[in-house]
Amino acid sequence: MMIMPYYLIIKTKHMAQQTAVEWLIMQLPVKIRVELYEQNIHEQAKQMEKEQIIEAYKYGNQSDVYYKPEQYYNETFSNNK
């Protein structure tokens, strides 16, 4: 049996800013979260969303040279590195 990370079971108030995928996962019943975890679907969805956020930042914030897109994502969604 696989051990499921606590963040898929317990809702906490002290998490970094959540992505839409993470929020949606936390709204699901625990039984469904376990199934998503066991099939690695949640990680696939989070990776796809990460790529979309990075691409959107890259094309939507071209005037900001302070952050690289990957750096922006990691600093904004620090639990998602």
C-alpha positions as CSV (number, residue, x, y, z in Angstrom):
1,M,0.0,0.0,0.0
2,M,1.3,3.5,-0.9
3,I,1.6,6.1,1.8
4,M,-0.3,9.2,0.8
5,P,1.2,12.6,1.6
6,Y,-0.5,14.5,4.4
7,Y,-1.4,17.4,2.2
8,L,-3.7,15.2,0.2
9,I,-5.6,14.2,3.4
10,I,-5.6,17.2,5.7
11,K,-6.6,20.8,4.8
12,T,-4.3,23.3,6.3
13,K,-4.5,27.1,6.6
14,H,-0.7,27.6,6.5
15,M,0.0,26.4,2.9
16,A,1.6,28.6,0.3
17,Q,-0.7,30.0,-2.4
18,Q,-2.6,27.1,-3.9
19,T,-3.0,26.5,-7.6
20,A,-6.5,25.7,-9.0
21,V,-5.6,22.0,-9.3
22,E,-4.5,21.8,-5.7
23,W,-7.6,23.6,-4.6
24,L,-9.8,21.3,-6.6
25,I,-8.0,18.2,-5.2
26,M,-8.6,19.4,-1.6
27,Q,-12.4,19.7,-2.4
28,L,-12.6,16.1,-3.3
29,P,-13.5,13.4,-0.8
30,V,-10.5,11.6,0.7
31,K,-11.4,8.3,-1.0
32,I,-11.1,10.0,-4.4
33,R,-7.9,11.8,-3.4
34,V,-6.4,8.5,-2.5
35,E,-7.3,7.0,-5.9
36,L,-5.8,10.1,-7.7
37,Y,-2.6,9.7,-5.7
38,E,-2.3,6.0,-6.3
39,Q,-2.7,6.5,-10.1
40,N,-0.3,9.6,-10.0
41,I,-3.0,11.6,-11.7
42,H,-2.7,14.5,-9.3
43,E,1.0,14.9,-10.1
44,Q,0.3,14.9,-13.8
45,A,-2.3,17.6,-13.4
46,K,-0.1,19.7,-11.2
47,Q,2.8,19.4,-13.7
48,M,0.5,20.4,-16.6
49,E,-0.8,23.4,-14.6
50,K,2.8,24.4,-13.6
51,E,3.8,24.5,-17.3
52,Q,0.7,26.6,-18.2
53,I,1.4,29.1,-15.4
54,I,5.0,29.4,-16.5
55,E,4.0,29.9,-20.1
56,A,1.4,32.5,-19.2
57,Y,3.9,34.4,-17.0
58,K,6.5,34.3,-19.8
59,Y,4.1,35.8,-22.4
60,G,2.1,38.0,-20.1
61,N,4.8,39.7,-18.1
62,Q,7.5,40.4,-20.6
63,S,8.3,43.8,-19.1
64,D,9.4,42.3,-15.7
65,V,13.0,41.2,-16.0
66,Y,13.4,40.6,-12.3
67,Y,11.8,37.2,-12.3
68,K,12.4,34.3,-14.7
69,P,9.2,32.4,-15.3
70,E,10.3,29.3,-13.3
71,Q,11.5,31.5,-10.4
72,Y,8.1,33.3,-10.4
73,Y,6.3,30.0,-10.2
74,N,8.6,28.6,-7.4
75,E,8.3,31.7,-5.3
76,T,4.6,32.0,-5.7
77,F,3.7,28.4,-5.3
78,S,6.5,27.2,-3.1
79,N,4.8,23.9,-2.2
80,N,4.8,22.9,-5.9
81,K,8.5,22.9,-6.7
